[in-house]
Amino acid sequence: MWLSAGRAIYSGAAPPHLFRIALATGAHEAVIPLAFQLSEDASPDGKTFVFTQRTPRGNFDIWTMSLEGPPNPKPLMETPFDESNVRFSPDGRYIAFASDESGRYEVSASPFPVTGGTLPGWSRDGRELFYLTADLHLVTVPVRLAPSLTVGTPTPLFTVRSASKWDDARFVDGWSDFDVSPDGKRFLAAVAQPANEEPLTAVLNWPAAIAK
């Protein structure tokens, strides 16, 4: 259960799912029914709530919902493994959670929000690593390879958009691949384009037309 500022969120009913209750009146309501959910934690600023939700496979993933306005639930971390016991850091920049990815439950930490990434690429001098985030930004990360790997703070460069959305999540909004110019100032990307949208014309009784 989470309590703050005269309200609480807890897991109840069967299967358990999230309920919200006003402590002054005792009025409560189901927040996101019809799913197996466990209450976890809220961000220190009181804007975001994290909970775990069981998948059809039987494991639990980490989800978030807004504490301001409509809940708008969405997945934060979806894996084939089990995540549980999610807790925010005091500054709200990280979450700690338990995961059985290694074969036993171990505690991990991750920046919040978790954006994920795909299509990594190196600069020619090895000082930068580029990748595409799940929220459609091309990001650069300063990197030092020697004497040991040191990774700096990611910086978004620009939003990636294209004319077509691919079904494959590896191809973020149409970028199936990209590379960086040797001077690090330009990018070459393979971008999906919309199909030819010329109208289709059906010709009936075409053998007769050819005979004429």
Secondary structure as a PSIPRED ss2 file (coil, helix, strand):
# PSIPRED VFORMAT (PSIPRED V4.0)

   1 M C   1.000  0.000  0.000
   2 W E   0.000  0.000  1.000
   3 L E   0.000  0.000  1.000
   4 S E   0.000  0.000  1.000
   5 A C   1.000  0.000  0.000
   6 G C   1.000  0.000  0.000
   7 R E   0.000  0.000  1.000
   8 A E   0.000  0.000  1.000
   9 I E   0.000  0.000  1.000
  10 Y E   0.000  0.000  1.000
  11 S E   0.000  0.000  1.000
  12 G E   0.000  0.000  1.000
  13 A C   1.000  0.000  0.000
  14 A C   1.000  0.000  0.000
  15 P C   1.000  0.000  0.000
  16 P C   1.000  0.000  0.000
  17 H E   0.000  0.000  1.000
  18 L E   0.000  0.000  1.000
  19 F E   0.000  0.000  1.000
  20 R E   0.000  0.000  1.000
  21 I E   0.000  0.000  1.000
  22 A E   0.000  0.000  1.000
  23 L C   1.000  0.000  0.000
  24 A C   1.000  0.000  0.000
  25 T C   1.000  0.000  0.000
  26 G C   1.000  0.000  0.000
  27 A C   1.000  0.000  0.000
  28 H E   0.000  0.000  1.000
  29 E E   0.000  0.000  1.000
  30 A E   0.000  0.000  1.000
  31 V C   1.000  0.000  0.000
  32 I C   1.000  0.000  0.000
  33 P C   1.000  0.000  0.000
  34 L C   1.000  0.000  0.000
  35 A C   1.000  0.000  0.000
  36 F C   1.000  0.000  0.000
  37 Q E   0.000  0.000  1.000
  38 L E   0.000  0.000  1.000
  39 S E   0.000  0.000  1.000
  40 E E   0.000  0.000  1.000
  41 D E   0.000  0.000  1.000
  42 A E   0.000  0.000  1.000
  43 S C   1.000  0.000  0.000
  44 P C   1.000  0.000  0.000
  45 D C   1.000  0.000  0.000
  46 G C   1.000  0.000  0.000
  47 K C   1.000  0.000  0.000
  48 T E   0.000  0.000  1.000
  49 F E   0.000  0.000  1.000
  50 V E   0.000  0.000  1.000
  51 F E   0.000  0.000  1.000
  52 T E   0.000  0.000  1.000
  53 Q E   0.000  0.000  1.000
  54 R E   0.000  0.000  1.000
  55 T C   1.000  0.000  0.000
  56 P C   1.000  0.000  0.000
  57 R C   1.000  0.000  0.000
  58 G C   1.000  0.000  0.000
  59 N C   1.000  0.000  0.000
  60 F E   0.000  0.000  1.000
  61 D E   0.000  0.000  1.000
  62 I E   0.000  0.000  1.000
  63 W E   0.000  0.000  1.000
  64 T E   0.000  0.000  1.000
  65 M E   0.000  0.000  1.000
  66 S E   0.000  0.000  1.000
  67 L C   1.000  0.000  0.000
  68 E C   1.000  0.000  0.000
  69 G C   1.000  0.000  0.000
  70 P C   1.000  0.000  0.000
  71 P C   1.000  0.000  0.000
  72 N C   1.000  0.000  0.000
  73 P C   1.000  0.000  0.000
  74 K E   0.000  0.000  1.000
  75 P E   0.000  0.000  1.000
  76 L E   0.000  0.000  1.000
  77 M E   0.000  0.000  1.000
  78 E C   1.000  0.000  0.000
  79 T C   1.000  0.000  0.000
  80 P C   1.000  0.000  0.000
  81 F C   1.000  0.000  0.000
  82 D C   1.000  0.000  0.000
  83 E E   0.000  0.000  1.000
  84 S E   0.000  0.000  1.000
  85 N E   0.000  0.000  1.000
  86 V E   0.000  0.000  1.000
  87 R E   0.000  0.000  1.000
  88 F E   0.000  0.000  1.000
  89 S C   1.000  0.000  0.000
  90 P C   1.000  0.000  0.000
  91 D C   1.000  0.000  0.000
  92 G C   1.000  0.000  0.000
  93 R C   1.000  0.000  0.000
  94 Y E   0.000  0.000  1.000
  95 I E   0.000  0.000  1.000
  96 A E   0.000  0.000  1.000
  97 F E   0.000  0.000  1.000
  98 A E   0.000  0.000  1.000
  99 S E   0.000  0.000  1.000
 100 D C   1.000  0.000  0.000
 101 E C   1.000  0.000  0.000
 102 S C   1.000  0.000  0.000
 103 G C   1.000  0.000  0.000
 104 R C   1.000  0.000  0.000
 105 Y C   1.000  0.000  0.000
 106 E E   0.000  0.000  1.000
 107 V E   0.000  0.000  1.000
 108 S E   0.000  0.000  1.000
 109 A E   0.000  0.000  1.000
 110 S E   0.000  0.000  1.000
 111 P E   0.000  0.000  1.000
 112 F C   1.000  0.000  0.000
 113 P C   1.000  0.000  0.000
 114 V C   1.000  0.000  0.000
 115 T C   1.000  0.000  0.000
 116 G C   1.000  0.000  0.000
 117 G E   0.000  0.000  1.000
 118 T E   0.000  0.000  1.000
 119 L E   0.000  0.000  1.000
 120 P E   0.000  0.000  1.000
 121 G E   0.000  0.000  1.000
 122 W E   0.000  0.000  1.000
 123 S C   1.000  0.000  0.000
 124 R C   1.000  0.000  0.000
 125 D C   1.000  0.000  0.000
 126 G C   1.000  0.000  0.000
 127 R C   1.000  0.000  0.000
 128 E E   0.000  0.000  1.000
 129 L E   0.000  0.000  1.000
 130 F E   0.000  0.000  1.000
 131 Y E   0.000  0.000  1.000
 132 L E   0.000  0.000  1.000
 133 T E   0.000  0.000  1.000
 134 A C   1.000  0.000  0.000
 135 D C   1.000  0.000  0.000
 136 L C   1.000  0.000  0.000
 137 H E   0.000  0.000  1.000
 138 L E   0.000  0.000  1.000
 139 V E   0.000  0.000  1.000
 140 T E   0.000  0.000  1.000
 141 V E   0.000  0.000  1.000
 142 P E   0.000  0.000  1.000
 143 V E   0.000  0.000  1.000
 144 R E   0.000  0.000  1.000
 145 L C   1.000  0.000  0.000
 146 A C   1.000  0.000  0.000
 147 P C   1.000  0.000  0.000
 148 S C   1.000  0.000  0.000
 149 L C   1.000  0.000  0.000
 150 T E   0.000  0.000  1.000
 151 V E   0.000  0.000  1.000
 152 G C   1.000  0.000  0.000
 153 T C   1.000  0.000  0.000
 154 P C   1.000  0.000  0.000
 155 T E   0.000  0.000  1.000
 156 P E   0.000  0.000  1.000
 157 L E   0.000  0.000  1.000
 158 F E   0.000  0.000  1.000
 159 T E   0.000  0.000  1.000
 160 V C   1.000  0.000  0.000
 161 R C   1.000  0.000  0.000
 162 S C   1.000  0.000  0.000
 163 A C   1.000  0.000  0.000
 164 S C   1.000  0.000  0.000
 165 K C   1.000  0.000  0.000
 166 W C   1.000  0.000  0.000
 167 D C   1.000  0.000  0.000
 168 D C   1.000  0.000  0.000
 169 A C   1.000  0.000  0.000
 170 R C   1.000  0.000  0.000
 171 F C   1.000  0.000  0.000
 172 V E   0.000  0.000  1.000
 173 D C   1.000  0.000  0.000
 174 G C   1.000  0.000  0.000
 175 W E   0.000  0.000  1.000
 176 S E   0.000  0.000  1.000
 177 D E   0.000  0.000  1.000
 178 F E   0.000  0.000  1.000
 179 D E   0.000  0.000  1.000
 180 V E   0.000  0.000  1.000
 181 S C   1.000  0.000  0.000
 182 P C   1.000  0.000  0.000
 183 D C   1.000  0.000  0.000
 184 G C   1.000  0.000  0.000
 185 K C   1.000  0.000  0.000
 186 R C   1.000  0.000  0.000
 187 F E   0.000  0.000  1.000
 188 L E   0.000  0.000  1.000
 189 A E   0.000  0.000  1.000
 190 A E   0.000  0.000  1.000
 191 V E   0.000  0.000  1.000
 192 A C   1.000  0.000  0.000
 193 Q C   1.000  0.000  0.000
 194 P C   1.000  0.000  0.000
 195 A C   1.000  0.000  0.000
 196 N C   1.000  0.000  0.000
 197 E C   1.000  0.000  0.000
 198 E C   1.000  0.000  0.000
 199 P C   1.000  0.000  0.000
 200 L C   1.000  0.000  0.000
 201 T C   1.000  0.000  0.000
 202 A C   1.000  0.000  0.000
 203 V C   1.000  0.000  0.000
 204 L C   1.000  0.000  0.000
 205 N C   1.000  0.000  0.000
 206 W H   0.000  1.000  0.000
 207 P H   0.000  1.000  0.000
 208 A H   0.000  1.000  0.000
 209 A H   0.000  1.000  0.000
 210 I H   0.000  1.000  0.000
 211 A H   0.000  1.000  0.000
 212 K C   1.000  0.000  0.000
